[in-house]
Amino acid sequence: MGKMTHILAIDQGTTSTRAILFDAALRPLASAQAEIAQHFPAPGWVEHDAAELWSSALQTARAAIDRAGIAPAAIAAIGITNQRETVVVWDRATGRPVHRAIVWQDRRTAQACARLAAEGLEAEITARTGLILDPYFSATKLAWLLDRDDLRARARRGEILFGTVDSWLIWNLTGGRVHATDATNAARTLLFDIHAGQWDDGLCRRFDIPPAMLPEARDCADDFGTARPELLGAAIPILGVAGDQQAAAMGQACFRPGMVKATFGTGGFVLMNTGDVAVPSRNRMLTTIAARLDGRISYALEGAIFIAGAAVQWLRDGLGIIEAAAQADALAGAADPAQDVILVPAFTGLGAPWWNPDCRGALFGLTRGTGPAELARAALESVGFQTRDLIDAMAEDWRAAAGAGAIETLRVDGGMAAAERAMQFLADILDAPVDRPDLLETTALGAAWLAGMRAGLCPGPGEMAARWTAARRFVPAMAAEERARRHARWRRAVAATLSV
């Protein structure tokens, strides 16, 4: 048998599944991608076919191996990263889902969350989990599902299992031999005590979730079983698992406290590493687990903006002023600098630090001369403004807990990170350098690194950080007075939007 020198990363996302084959130096050799159908059975409801999530993972993994032209036996490990908070429930005996997966975006349990908040439970929940009481997270979605068809009684008997998407993929890859998750995914369920590093019996009782249906929570770099040889052509161990945003932070080598990464896809997610301190937020940021390696937990502050790349999709699909998302950057460059148009893209409400799901988007500063170029610039700049709001809130929390100052640099990834003007404006409005790596698929890279490190192919965090380089650095070029004026105007626009 030849040497096992490759790593397969499976990245199961909200709109697509991607598999990338890496070599031992974490260079991508081949990839495959498959789109995922989203189902909207009622307003605010979002579902996936769990069987499609699994079949797309298997299909893309096989295609990536085939395109790389290597023998499956040369793959040392599999790493998995996934959309977080999405709820999958399946029958232990048959392996079949009992319901469509309820996606993290789903809002069907908003009233249930409001009732629990009215009972005064949010402070207790936040103290244990670091999260807020919101439909975003898994527990209320799982409780809703268990109320149907007497599933809770079956779950108590151990007949029904719950997992986030990583657990569902592990179960299928191992032929039902392993029911496990990692600490970063467990931390997004509202059922996991991030300080004790374990499932919380009290929270399970609060949400009426039978503990028997929960997966075992393991380290991010750990033994998650072995893929059945008939699936991928060899018995390949699964050695790395992390939720998508934590995997991206690892792929960006954000291992030191105070380091910050932002991933810009449909929405935007910012993570600040806070080391071994679980920083409580005064600004409605999320306190979460960044990683658990060798049994040691590191923490992060996290904030999400709902609309990042989706603002560019709106330019394309809603307004029809561009034909492809990549055109937005060039169009924005043609905008009249004398016009100061602001878009508050609250198409589905505003995320952190506002957490207002009911407000809607607004445009400010329109004139008779406003055209497609000004709207494109406003859409791109809205991402910079929202990111600054998140980072300002995180920095305030971080200072209060650790006395640390402003961030030194921001590392960016995701599709929108390729937009030059958007990233330059981000550096300008933050007054901090923005570093962009060569490989923007850092989520898959993080999963591959975890698996490769466990397999002995890849270095530990220290050497991984030393190897990381930026392909492009965006340096702030905006005058301080202009930065202050523009950000103050943005905050007035947000205040006006929230007041409607």
C-alpha positions as CSV (number, residue, x, y, z in Angstrom):
1,M,0.0,0.0,0.0
2,G,1.3,3.5,-0.9
3,K,1.6,6.3,1.6
4,M,-1.5,8.1,2.8
5,T,-0.7,11.7,2.0
6,H,-4.1,13.3,1.2
7,I,-7.0,14.7,3.1
8,L,-10.7,14.9,2.0
9,A,-12.7,17.8,3.3
10,I,-16.5,17.7,3.1
11,D,-18.1,21.2,3.4
12,Q,-21.9,20.8,3.7
13,G,-23.4,24.3,3.5
14,T,-26.8,25.9,3.3
15,T,-27.0,26.2,-0.5
16,S,-24.5,23.7,-1.6
17,T,-22.2,20.8,-0.6
18,R,-18.6,21.0,-1.6
19,A,-15.8,18.4,-1.3
20,I,-12.1,19.3,-1.7
21,L,-9.1,17.0,-1.8
22,F,-6.0,18.5,-0.2
23,D,-2.4,17.2,-0.2
24,A,-0.4,17.1,3.0
25,A,0.7,20.7,2.5
26,L,-3.0,21.7,2.5
27,R,-2.9,22.6,-1.1
28,P,-6.3,21.9,-2.9
29,L,-5.9,19.4,-5.7
30,A,-9.5,18.8,-6.9
31,S,-13.0,19.8,-5.9
32,A,-16.7,19.1,-6.6
33,Q,-19.8,21.0,-5.7
34,A,-23.5,20.2,-5.8
35,E,-26.4,22.6,-5.2
36,I,-28.9,22.0,-2.4
37,A,-32.6,22.6,-2.7
38,Q,-34.3,24.7,-0.1
39,H,-37.9,24.1,0.8
40,F,-40.2,26.8,2.2
41,P,-43.4,25.1,3.4
42,A,-44.7,28.2,5.2
43,P,-43.6,31.9,5.6
44,G,-40.4,32.0,7.7
45,W,-40.0,28.2,7.5
46,V,-36.8,26.8,5.8
47,E,-36.1,23.1,5.3
48,H,-33.7,20.7,3.6
49,D,-34.2,17.1,2.5
50,A,-31.7,15.4,4.9
51,A,-31.3,12.5,2.4
52,E,-30.2,15.1,-0.2
53,L,-27.6,16.5,2.3
54,W,-26.1,13.0,2.6
55,S,-26.3,12.0,-1.0
56,S,-24.7,15.3,-2.1
57,A,-21.9,14.8,0.4
58,L,-21.2,11.3,-1.0
59,Q,-21.6,12.4,-4.6
60,T,-19.1,15.4,-4.3
61,A,-16.6,13.3,-2.2
62,R,-16.5,10.6,-4.9
63,A,-16.2,13.3,-7.7
64,A,-13.4,15.1,-6.0
65,I,-11.4,11.8,-5.5
66,D,-12.0,10.9,-9.1
67,R,-10.9,14.3,-10.4
68,A,-7.8,14.2,-8.3
69,G,-6.9,10.9,-10.0
70,I,-5.6,9.3,-6.7
71,A,-6.4,6.0,-5.1
72,P,-8.8,6.3,-2.2
73,A,-6.3,4.3,-0.1
74,A,-4.0,7.3,-0.4
75,I,-6.4,9.4,1.7
76,A,-5.3,9.5,5.3
77,A,-8.4,11.2,6.8
78,I,-11.7,12.9,6.3
79,G,-12.6,16.3,7.8
80,I,-16.2,17.6,8.0
81,T,-17.5,21.1,8.3
82,N,-21.1,22.1,8.1
83,Q,-23.9,24.6,8.4
84,R,-24.6,24.9,12.1
85,E,-27.8,24.8,14.2
86,T,-29.7,22.8,11.5
87,V,-31.8,20.0,13.1
88,V,-31.8,16.5,11.7
89,V,-33.8,13.7,13.4
90,W,-33.7,10.1,12.2
91,D,-34.8,6.6,13.1
92,R,-31.9,4.7,14.8
93,A,-33.0,1.3,13.3
94,T,-33.6,2.4,9.7
95,G,-31.4,5.4,9.4
96,R,-34.2,7.3,7.7
97,P,-35.0,10.9,8.6
98,V,-38.4,11.3,10.3
99,H,-38.8,14.8,9.0
100,R,-37.1,17.3,6.7
101,A,-34.1,19.0,8.3
102,I,-35.1,22.3,9.9
103,V,-32.5,24.8,8.8
104,W,-30.8,27.4,11.0
105,Q,-32.6,30.2,9.1
106,D,-36.0,28.8,10.1
107,R,-38.1,31.2,12.3
108,R,-41.1,28.9,13.1
109,T,-40.3,28.9,16.8
110,A,-40.2,32.7,17.3
111,Q,-43.3,32.6,19.5
112,A,-41.9,29.7,21.6
113,C,-38.7,31.7,22.2
114,A,-40.8,34.8,23.1
115,R,-42.7,32.7,25.7
116,L,-39.5,31.3,27.2
117,A,-38.1,34.8,27.4
118,A,-41.3,36.1,29.1
119,E,-40.7,33.4,31.7
120,G,-37.3,34.9,32.5
121,L,-35.2,32.1,31.2
122,E,-32.9,33.9,28.8
123,A,-30.4,35.0,31.4
124,E,-30.0,31.4,32.6
125,I,-29.7,30.0,29.1
126,T,-27.1,32.7,28.1
127,A,-25.1,32.1,31.3
128,R,-24.7,28.4,30.4
129,T,-24.6,28.4,26.6
130,G,-23.3,31.9,25.7
131,L,-26.2,32.2,23.2
132,I,-29.4,34.2,23.2
133,L,-32.9,32.8,23.1
134,D,-33.6,32.8,19.4
135,P,-35.0,30.4,16.8
136,Y,-31.6,30.5,15.1
137,F,-30.4,27.8,17.5
138,S,-31.3,24.1,17.5
139,A,-33.2,23.4,20.7
140,T,-36.6,25.1,20.0
141,K,-36.6,23.7,16.5
142,L,-35.9,20.2,17.9
143,A,-38.6,20.6,20.6
144,W,-41.1,21.7,17.9
145,L,-40.3,18.6,15.9
146,L,-40.6,16.2,18.8
147,D,-44.1,17.5,19.5
148,R,-45.2,15.9,16.2
149,D,-46.3,12.3,15.8
150,D,-45.3,11.2,19.4
151,L,-41.6,11.4,18.5
152,R,-40.7,12.5,22.0
153,A,-41.8,9.2,23.5
154,R,-39.8,7.3,20.8
155,A,-36.8,9.5,21.5
156,R,-37.0,8.7,25.2
157,R,-36.8,5.0,24.3
158,G,-33.7,5.6,22.3
159,E,-35.4,4.9,18.9
160,I,-35.0,8.4,17.5
161,L,-31.7,10.3,17.2
162,F,-30.9,14.0,16.9
163,G,-27.8,15.6,15.3
164,T,-26.6,18.7,13.6
165,V,-25.6,18.0,10.0
166,D,-22.1,16.8,11.0
167,S,-23.6,14.1,13.1
168,W,-25.9,13.0,10.3
169,L,-23.0,12.7,7.9
170,I,-20.9,10.8,10.4
171,W,-23.8,8.4,11.0
172,N,-24.1,7.7,7.3
173,L,-20.4,7.5,6.6
174,T,-19.9,5.0,9.4
175,G,-23.0,2.9,8.6
176,G,-24.7,3.9,11.9
177,R,-21.7,2.9,14.1
178,V,-21.0,6.4,15.4
179,H,-23.4,9.0,16.8
180,A,-21.1,11.9,17.6
181,T,-20.6,15.6,17.1
182,D,-17.8,18.1,18.0
183,A,-17.9,20.7,20.7
184,T,-18.3,23.7,18.3
185,N,-21.5,22.2,16.8
186,A,-22.8,21.1,20.2
187,A,-22.3,24.7,21.4
188,R,-24.9,26.0,18.9
189,T,-27.8,23.9,20.2
190,L,-28.8,25.8,23.4
191,L,-28.3,22.4,25.2
192,F,-24.6,22.5,25.8
193,D,-22.8,24.1,28.7
194,I,-19.8,25.8,27.1
195,H,-18.1,26.2,30.5
196,A,-18.4,22.5,31.6
197,G,-17.9,21.3,28.0
198,Q,-20.9,18.9,28.2
199,W,-24.6,18.5,27.5
200,D,-26.6,20.2,30.2
201,D,-29.4,18.1,31.9
202,G,-31.1,21.2,33.2
203,L,-31.4,22.7,29.7
204,C,-32.6,19.4,28.3
205,R,-35.4,19.5,30.8
206,R,-36.2,23.1,30.0
207,F,-36.7,22.3,26.4
208,D,-38.1,18.8,27.0
209,I,-35.3,17.1,25.0
210,P,-34.6,13.5,25.9
211,P,-30.8,13.2,26.5
212,A,-30.8,9.7,25.0
213,M,-31.1,11.2,21.5
214,L,-28.1,13.5,21.7
215,P,-24.8,12.6,20.1
216,E,-21.5,12.3,22.0
217,A,-19.6,15.6,22.0
218,R,-15.9,15.1,21.1
219,D,-12.9,17.3,20.4
220,C,-12.6,18.9,17.0
221,A,-9.6,16.7,16.1
222,D,-10.7,13.3,17.3
223,D,-11.7,9.8,16.2
224,F,-15.2,10.0,14.7
225,G,-15.2,6.5,13.2
226,T,-14.3,5.1,9.8
227,A,-16.1,5.6,6.5
228,R,-17.4,2.3,5.1
229,P,-15.0,1.1,2.4
230,E,-17.8,0.6,-0.1
231,L,-18.7,4.3,0.0
232,L,-15.4,5.9,-1.1
233,G,-13.3,2.9,-2.1
234,A,-11.3,2.6,1.1
235,A,-11.9,2.6,4.9
236,I,-11.0,6.2,5.6
237,P,-11.0,7.5,9.2
238,I,-13.0,10.7,10.0
239,L,-10.6,12.7,12.2
240,G,-11.8,16.3,12.1
241,V,-15.1,18.1,12.6
242,A,-16.1,21.7,13.2
243,G,-19.0,24.0,12.5
244,D,-18.4,26.2,9.4
245,Q,-17.5,29.5,11.1
246,Q,-15.1,27.9,13.6
247,A,-13.5,25.9,10.7
248,A,-13.0,29.1,8.8
249,A,-11.3,30.7,11.8
250,M,-9.0,27.7,12.0
251,G,-8.4,27.8,8.3
252,Q,-7.4,31.5,8.8
253,A,-5.1,30.4,11.6
254,C,-6.9,32.7,14.1
255,F,-5.5,30.8,17.1
256,R,-4.3,33.8,19.2
257,P,-6.6,35.7,21.5
258,G,-7.7,38.9,19.9
259,M,-7.5,37.6,16.3
260,V,-10.6,38.2,14.2
261,K,-11.9,36.7,11.0
262,A,-14.9,37.5,8.8
263,T,-16.6,35.2,6.3
264,F,-18.7,36.8,3.7
265,G,-21.2,34.6,1.9
266,T,-24.9,35.2,1.7
267,G,-24.6,36.7,5.2
268,G,-21.5,37.6,7.2
269,F,-20.0,36.0,10.3
270,V,-17.3,37.6,12.4
271,L,-15.4,35.6,15.1
272,M,-13.0,37.0,17.6
273,N,-10.8,34.5,19.4
274,T,-10.8,35.2,23.2
275,G,-8.6,32.3,24.2
276,D,-9.5,30.5,27.5
277,V,-11.8,33.3,28.6
278,A,-15.5,32.9,27.8
279,V,-16.2,36.7,27.5
280,P,-19.8,37.6,28.4
281,S,-21.2,40.1,26.0
282,R,-22.9,43.4,27.0
283,N,-23.8,44.0,23.3
284,R,-25.8,40.8,22.4
285,M,-22.8,39.2,20.8
286,L,-22.7,35.4,21.1
287,T,-20.1,33.7,23.4
288,T,-19.2,30.4,21.8
289,I,-16.6,27.7,21.5
290,A,-13.9,28.4,19.0
291,A,-12.3,25.0,19.2
292,R,-11.7,22.1,21.6
293,L,-8.3,20.5,21.0
294,D,-6.8,17.9,23.3
295,G,-9.7,18.5,25.7
296,R,-8.9,22.2,26.0
297,I,-11.6,24.7,25.1
298,S,-10.9,28.0,23.5
299,Y,-13.7,30.6,23.2
300,A,-14.8,33.2,20.8
301,L,-17.2,36.2,20.5
302,E,-19.3,35.9,17.4
303,G,-21.7,38.2,15.5
304,A,-23.7,37.6,12.4
305,I,-25.0,40.0,9.8
306,F,-27.9,38.6,7.8
307,I,-27.2,40.3,4.5
308,A,-23.7,40.5,2.9
309,G,-23.5,38.8,-0.5
310,A,-27.3,38.7,-0.6
311,A,-27.2,42.5,-1.1
312,V,-25.3,41.8,-4.4
313,Q,-27.8,39.1,-5.3
314,W,-30.5,41.7,-4.8
315,L,-28.8,43.9,-7.3
316,R,-28.7,41.0,-9.8
317,D,-32.0,39.2,-9.2
318,G,-34.2,41.9,-7.6
319,L,-33.2,45.0,-9.6
320,G,-31.6,43.4,-12.7
321,I,-28.8,46.0,-12.8
322,I,-26.1,43.4,-13.1
323,E,-26.0,40.0,-14.7
324,A,-23.4,38.4,-12.5
325,A,-22.4,39.1,-8.9
326,A,-18.8,39.8,-9.9
327,Q,-19.9,42.9,-11.9
328,A,-21.0,44.7,-8.8
329,D,-17.5,45.8,-7.8
330,A,-16.7,47.4,-11.2
331,L,-20.2,49.1,-11.3
332,A,-19.6,50.5,-7.9
333,G,-16.4,52.1,-9.1
334,A,-18.4,54.2,-11.6
335,A,-20.5,55.8,-8.8
336,D,-20.6,59.6,-8.4
337,P,-18.4,60.3,-5.4
338,A,-20.6,63.4,-4.6
339,Q,-23.6,61.1,-3.9
340,D,-23.8,59.6,-0.5
341,V,-26.4,56.8,-0.8
342,I,-26.8,54.4,2.1
343,L,-28.5,51.1,2.0
344,V,-29.6,49.5,5.3
345,P,-30.1,45.9,3.9
346,A,-32.6,44.8,6.5
347,F,-34.4,42.5,4.0
348,T,-34.9,39.9,6.7
349,G,-34.3,42.2,9.7
350,L,-31.0,43.2,11.3
351,G,-28.6,40.8,12.9
352,A,-26.1,41.6,15.6
353,P,-25.8,43.8,17.5
354,W,-29.4,44.9,16.8
355,W,-31.1,41.5,16.7
356,N,-34.3,43.0,15.2
357,P,-36.0,40.5,12.9
358,D,-39.0,42.7,12.2
359,C,-37.5,45.9,10.6
360,R,-37.0,46.1,6.9
361,G,-34.5,47.6,4.5
362,A,-34.2,51.2,3.5
363,L,-32.3,53.5,1.2
364,F,-31.2,57.0,2.2
365,G,-29.7,59.9,0.3
366,L,-31.5,59.3,-3.1
367,T,-31.4,62.0,-5.7
368,R,-32.6,62.3,-9.3
369,G,-29.0,61.5,-10.2
370,T,-28.9,58.2,-8.3
371,G,-28.5,55.2,-10.6
372,P,-27.3,51.7,-10.7
373,A,-23.7,52.6,-9.9
374,E,-24.6,54.4,-6.7
375,L,-26.9,51.5,-5.6
376,A,-24.1,49.0,-6.3
377,R,-21.6,51.1,-4.1
378,A,-24.2,51.4,-1.4
379,A,-24.8,47.6,-1.4
380,L,-21.0,46.9,-1.1
381,E,-20.5,49.5,1.6
382,S,-23.4,48.2,3.7
383,V,-21.3,45.1,4.3
384,G,-18.4,47.3,5.6
385,F,-20.7,49.3,7.9
386,Q,-22.4,46.3,9.4
387,T,-19.0,44.6,10.0
388,R,-17.7,47.6,11.8
389,D,-20.8,47.6,14.0
390,L,-20.0,44.0,14.9
391,I,-16.3,44.5,15.5
392,D,-16.9,47.7,17.6
393,A,-19.3,45.7,19.8
394,M,-16.8,42.8,20.2
395,A,-13.9,45.2,20.9
396,E,-16.0,46.8,23.7
397,D,-16.7,43.4,25.2
398,W,-13.1,42.3,24.8
399,R,-11.8,45.5,26.5
400,A,-14.2,45.1,29.4
401,A,-13.1,41.4,30.0
402,A,-9.4,41.5,29.2
403,G,-8.4,45.2,28.9
404,A,-7.4,44.6,25.3
405,G,-7.5,47.3,22.7
406,A,-8.7,47.6,19.1
407,I,-8.2,44.7,16.6
408,E,-4.9,44.7,14.7
409,T,-6.1,43.1,11.5
410,L,-9.1,41.4,10.1
411,R,-8.7,38.2,8.0
412,V,-11.4,37.8,5.4
413,D,-12.7,34.9,3.3
414,G,-15.8,33.8,1.5
415,G,-17.0,34.7,-2.0
416,M,-17.5,38.4,-1.4
417,A,-14.0,38.8,-0.1
418,A,-12.9,38.7,-3.8
419,A,-14.6,42.2,-4.3
420,E,-11.7,44.6,-4.3
421,R,-13.7,47.8,-3.6
422,A,-15.7,46.2,-0.9
423,M,-12.6,45.0,1.0
424,Q,-10.9,48.4,0.6
425,F,-13.9,50.2,2.0
426,L,-14.0,47.6,4.8
427,A,-10.4,48.5,5.7
428,D,-11.2,52.2,5.5
429,I,-14.3,52.2,7.7
430,L,-12.6,49.9,10.3
431,D,-9.3,51.8,10.2
432,A,-7.5,48.5,10.3
433,P,-5.7,46.4,7.7
434,V,-7.8,43.6,6.0
435,D,-5.9,40.5,5.0
436,R,-7.1,38.2,2.3
437,P,-5.5,34.8,1.7
438,D,-5.0,33.0,-1.6
439,L,-7.6,30.3,-0.8
440,L,-11.0,31.8,0.0
441,E,-12.4,28.4,0.8
442,T,-11.0,28.5,4.3
443,T,-14.0,26.6,5.8
444,A,-12.9,23.4,4.0
445,L,-9.3,24.2,4.7
446,G,-10.0,24.3,8.5
447,A,-11.7,20.9,8.4
448,A,-8.8,19.5,6.4
449,W,-6.3,20.9,8.8
450,L,-8.1,19.3,11.8
451,A,-8.2,15.9,10.2
452,G,-4.7,16.2,8.9
453,M,-3.3,17.2,12.3
454,R,-5.0,14.3,13.9
455,A,-3.6,12.0,11.2
456,G,-0.1,13.3,11.8
457,L,0.2,14.9,8.4
458,C,-0.3,18.6,9.3
459,P,1.4,20.8,11.9
460,G,-0.2,22.0,15.2
461,P,-1.7,25.4,15.7
462,G,1.6,27.2,16.3
463,E,3.2,26.1,13.0
464,M,0.0,26.5,11.1
465,A,-0.2,30.1,12.2
466,A,3.5,30.7,11.2
467,R,2.8,29.3,7.7
468,W,-0.3,31.5,7.1
469,T,0.3,34.3,4.6
470,A,-1.9,37.0,3.1
471,A,-2.2,37.2,-0.7
472,R,-3.4,40.7,-0.5
473,R,-3.5,43.3,2.3
474,F,-6.0,46.2,2.1
475,V,-4.6,49.2,4.0
476,P,-6.9,52.0,5.4
477,A,-6.7,55.1,3.2
478,M,-9.7,57.2,4.3
479,A,-9.2,60.3,6.4
480,A,-10.3,60.0,10.0
481,E,-12.8,62.9,9.7
482,E,-14.4,61.3,6.7
483,R,-14.5,57.9,8.4
484,A,-16.2,59.4,11.5
485,R,-18.7,61.4,9.3
486,R,-19.7,58.4,7.2
487,H,-20.1,56.0,10.1
488,A,-22.2,58.5,12.0
489,R,-24.5,58.9,9.0
490,W,-24.8,55.1,8.8
491,R,-25.8,54.9,12.4
492,R,-28.4,57.5,11.9
493,A,-29.8,55.5,8.9
494,V,-29.9,52.4,11.1
495,A,-31.7,54.3,13.8
496,A,-34.3,55.6,11.3
497,T,-34.8,52.1,9.9
498,L,-35.3,50.6,13.4
499,S,-37.9,53.3,14.2
500,V,-40.2,52.5,11.3
